[in-house]
Amino acid sequence: VRTLSTYAMKTLLTRCFALAALAACVQGCCSTRAPAEAKPVSVELVRSGRSWDGAILPPYPADPPELRILRIAIPAGARLPDHRHPVINAGVLTRGSLNVVAENGQTLELKAGDPIIEVVDTWHYGYNPGKTEAEIVVFYVGDTNAPITEYKPVTCR
């Protein structure tokens, strides 16, 4: 029985590992298999004919509508003034947290990623209860050049 010296054994093992690594590279680089393709993912965030407070949305404008998209940043701890929207609108909170409070006290709490179908012609306000800025992207659909927000008059007592 013939045995290999330690040096010969190491050399043989090194060459075997090098050949195995080369074979793996060639197979990975020259493989005829197509890599797994990433597929787009679509997730419906919300679908409804009602606003977040349960009210039925008004009919769509009879004339061709105008669509506006706004990105609104709300500082940490800020409260928006009382306002209403005379047009249908919906949005997604992209960052932070936001609470929306209707005139009757009903409250919707949103966190990043949450959708909202906003109330129409209902006085409400929003406030950011968090310690970081909140950001919401809102889509408004109404008549061309129609106002999208009306602010409640402030009365002094």
Stockholm file with secondary structure:
# STOCKHOLM 1.0

chainA/1-157         VRTLSTYAMKTLLTRCFALAALAACVQGCCSTRAPAEAKPVSVELVRSGRSWDGAILPPYPADPPELRILRIAIPAGARLPDHRHPVINAGVLTRGSLNVVAENGQTLELKAGDPIIEVVDTWHYGYNPGKTEAEIVVFYVGDTNAPITEYKPVTCR
#=GR chainA/1-157 SS CCCCCHHHHHHHHHHHHHHHHHHHHHHHHHCSSCCCCCCCCCCCCCCCSBCTTSCBCCCCCSSCCEEEEEEEEECTTCBCCCEECSSEEEEEEEESEEEEEETTSCEEEEETTCEEECCSSCCEEEECCSSSCEEEEEEEEESTTCCSCEECCCCCC
#=GC SS_cons         CCCCCHHHHHHHHHHHHHHHHHHHHHHHHHCSSCCCCCCCCCCCCCCCSBCTTSCBCCCCCSSCCEEEEEEEEECTTCBCCCEECSSEEEEEEEESEEEEEETTSCEEEEETTCEEECCSSCCEEEECCSSSCEEEEEEEEESTTCCSCEECCCCCC
//
